[in-house]
Amino acid sequence: MDIKTIIAKKRDRKELTEDEIRLFVGKYNKGEVSDAQAGSLLSYIYKDGMTESEIIAFAVAMADSGEKINLDDLGKDVVDKHSTGGVGDKVTLILMPVIAALGIPIAKISSRGMGIAGGTIDKLESIPRYNTEISIEEFKENIKQYGVSILNQTMNLNPAESKMYKLRNEIACTDCIPIIAASLMSIKLSTGSQKIVFEITYGNGTYIKTKDQARRLARILKTISKKLNKGVMCVITNMAEPLGYAIGHNLEMIEAINALKGKMPYDLGDVVITMGSVILALMGGNKNLKSNEEIIKEVLRSGKAYEKFIQMIAAQRRKYNLY
């Protein structure tokens, strides 16, 4: 079994085995498969798709390419919220402290943005002295102590997915739904969270352009998550125009802070409240989304979410000695 045979098999629209996918991912991660070869395989996948078994095999192989985080010792389920992103998307920055303020531990592995949209890590780095390079041990300790933490996807955490993510952007395969599904699930397998809420954005401001594509991705994520024993819910949101009024890392951070202080643009608030209500439902509480929305609104009004945001940021700010 060699890489050329695997590429040719996918070119001929045949299903790859788990061993073939694991070989490809492992060799690509080690640099033993060129970007040209990997790009060829991704292009055939873009054209002809993948089966559910292939998507799962890709997700598992990418997750196994590096370290994994075990959150079992934290004592209770930790929820993970993930967005496919878009221009002006600052929902995560607001929603994470909201959920943590309600006593639900929430963790996220994030990365820098590709293409037109910045990632959550890019935005957080606009805060002076904010440290995105914390260790896995510090990440877990922050969750234990404050109920919330964000870890940069660096070190040896899912390195194959990071390489694949950059390659997808370079070869115009960013909107390949099966590859997106495998990529997203691989990150979640690395994180260790058992409960995940995906915000799937679509429109001109993100790489998933149509609602039909978003629905297809949601269906795939729900199906493969069951086979991987993960509790997953998906929320589809419109990114035809930026959320809120701010675009740009500094401006988006300011808008997120003001939103937590009570000055929330209507469209941004609508997404935050909806996502929050779904997370509450997933975590085994009230399944009535309307009543959950009132709980989210109240924690925002009370200022507790803003207080949790301050804790979240303070926990990851570098402390310098002044001479």
Rosetta blueprint (number, residue, H / E / L):
1 M L
2 D L
3 I H
4 K H
5 T H
6 I H
7 I H
8 A H
9 K H
10 K H
11 R H
12 D L
13 R L
14 K L
15 E L
16 L L
17 T L
18 E H
19 D H
20 E H
21 I H
22 R H
23 L H
24 F H
25 V H
26 G H
27 K H
28 Y H
29 N H
30 K H
31 G L
32 E L
33 V L
34 S L
35 D H
36 A H
37 Q H
38 A H
39 G H
40 S H
41 L H
42 L H
43 S H
44 Y H
45 I H
46 Y H
47 K H
48 D H
49 G L
50 M L
51 T L
52 E H
53 S H
54 E H
55 I H
56 I H
57 A H
58 F H
59 A H
60 V H
61 A H
62 M H
63 A H
64 D L
65 S L
66 G L
67 E E
68 K L
69 I L
70 N L
71 L L
72 D H
73 D H
74 L H
75 G L
76 K L
77 D L
78 V L
79 V E
80 D E
81 K E
82 H E
83 S E
84 T L
85 G L
86 G L
87 V L
88 G L
89 D L
90 K L
91 V H
92 T H
93 L H
94 I H
95 L H
96 M H
97 P H
98 V H
99 I H
100 A H
101 A H
102 L L
103 G L
104 I L
105 P L
106 I E
107 A E
108 K E
109 I E
110 S E
111 S L
112 R L
113 G L
114 M L
115 G L
116 I L
117 A L
118 G L
119 G L
120 T H
121 I H
122 D H
123 K H
124 L H
125 E L
126 S L
127 I L
128 P L
129 R L
130 Y E
131 N L
132 T L
133 E L
134 I L
135 S L
136 I H
137 E H
138 E H
139 F H
140 K H
141 E H
142 N H
143 I H
144 K H
145 Q H
146 Y H
147 G L
148 V E
149 S E
150 I E
151 L E
152 N E
153 Q L
154 T L
155 M L
156 N L
157 L E
158 N L
159 P H
160 A H
161 E H
162 S H
163 K H
164 M H
165 Y H
166 K H
167 L H
168 R H
169 N H
170 E H
171 I L
172 A L
173 C L
174 T L
175 D L
176 C L
177 I H
178 P H
179 I H
180 I H
181 A H
182 A H
183 S H
184 L H
185 M H
186 S H
187 I H
188 K H
189 L H
190 S H
191 T H
192 G L
193 S L
194 Q L
195 K E
196 I E
197 V E
198 F E
199 E E
200 I E
201 T E
202 Y E
203 G L
204 N L
205 G L
206 T L
207 Y L
208 I L
209 K L
210 T L
211 K H
212 D H
213 Q H
214 A H
215 R H
216 R H
217 L H
218 A H
219 R H
220 I H
221 L H
222 K H
223 T H
224 I H
225 S H
226 K H
227 K H
228 L L
229 N L
230 K L
231 G E
232 V E
233 M E
234 C E
235 V E
236 I E
237 T E
238 N E
239 M L
240 A L
241 E L
242 P L
243 L L
244 G L
245 Y L
246 A L
247 I L
248 G L
249 H H
250 N H
251 L H
252 E H
253 M H
254 I H
255 E H
256 A H
257 I H
258 N H
259 A H
260 L H
261 K L
262 G L
263 K L
264 M L
265 P L
266 Y H
267 D H
268 L H
269 G H
270 D H
271 V H
272 V H
273 I H
274 T H
275 M H
276 G H
277 S H
278 V H
279 I H
280 L H
281 A H
282 L H
283 M L
284 G L
285 G L
286 N L
287 K L
288 N L
289 L H
290 K H
291 S H
292 N H
293 E H
294 E H
295 I H
296 I H
297 K H
298 E H
299 V H
300 L H
301 R H
302 S H
303 G L
304 K H
305 A H
306 Y H
307 E H
308 K H
309 F H
310 I H
311 Q H
312 M H
313 I H
314 A H
315 A L
316 Q L
317 R E
318 R L
319 K L
320 Y L
321 N L
322 L L
323 Y L
